[in-house]
Amino acid sequence: MKKILLPTDFSENAYNAIAYAIKAFKDEECKFYLLNTYTPVLYDSEYILYNSTQPNLAEAYKKNSLSGLRKVERKINRDFKNPKHRFEKISAFNLLIDEMKEQLKSKEIDLVIMGTQGATGAEEILIGTNSVHAINKLKAPLLMIPSDNEYHPPVNILFPTDFELNFSAAQLEPILNLVKNHNSKINILHVFFGKDLDEKQEENKKNLSKIISDFPHQFNTIEDKSVTKAIEKFQEKNTVDLLFMVNNKRSFFENLLFRPVVNKIGFHIKVPFMVIPSGKFS
């Protein structure tokens, strides 16, 4: 049974991501964990955390959190009654990313699906978004659903890569699972910066081709100075239902380009965006 974590702040954006998850995995046995975190916003948070004279405040927040989760579950049951799906509600007094990390370990979560509204201007530099923090801190596959995204089956998947990583079938399982269930096509996109692939990259490309040999796929190359511009060019000429990347934190390419690219796309995505961390993840 697939285990999927669904963070919610009870907004329409969060429910939109929940709806996407339920539709995308409608034919699979799944256990969904509905997670809401709450932290009372006060000037002296340490005082509230450790002072026993303020128990009512924390209880009020917890009560509202549990009530909100029950409402979400009732709405799900009204909108998407599916005998293959089970739900568990989690209310936690914690910061969202910290609690998500704990739940990944304790529940052995396979995938996190969350909504993202993005940020603009100075906010993009100063505070980021929960989804971008999740990209950088969670050691689990993450699928982000843009605000107001209208569900389309992930039939056309775009996979930008520099072929610096030697992928394994196990590592790509989350995306290959979607490909199998939706008869998807994978478009692998390499951005040409004026330098041909070296021997290592060629070997990694051959290995990737073997892993996805049983699935519809096509290798594409676009010459550009920017990964984001190359992605935009591809989307202008081709239908893309889902963007997929591996967030490699060790490669030379990532240090120069990829992490900023991942972060920037995290703010401005127009289609669902799946990110898988490189290496082993829990």
Secondary structure, 3 states (H helix, E strand, C coil): CEEEEEECCCCHHHHHHHHHHHHHCCCCCEEEEEEEECCCCCCCHHHHHHCCCCHHHHHHHHHHHHHHHHHHHHHHHHHCCCCCEEEEEEEECCCHHHHHHHHHHHHCCCEEEEEECCCCHHHHHHCCCHHHHHHHHCCCCEEEEECCCCCCCCCEEEEECCCCCCCCCCCCHHHHHHHHHHCCEEEEEEEECCCCCCHHHHHHHHHHHHHCCCCCEEEEEEECCCHHHHHHHHHHHCCCCEEEEEECCCCHHHHHHHHHHHHHHHHHCCCCEEEEECCCCC
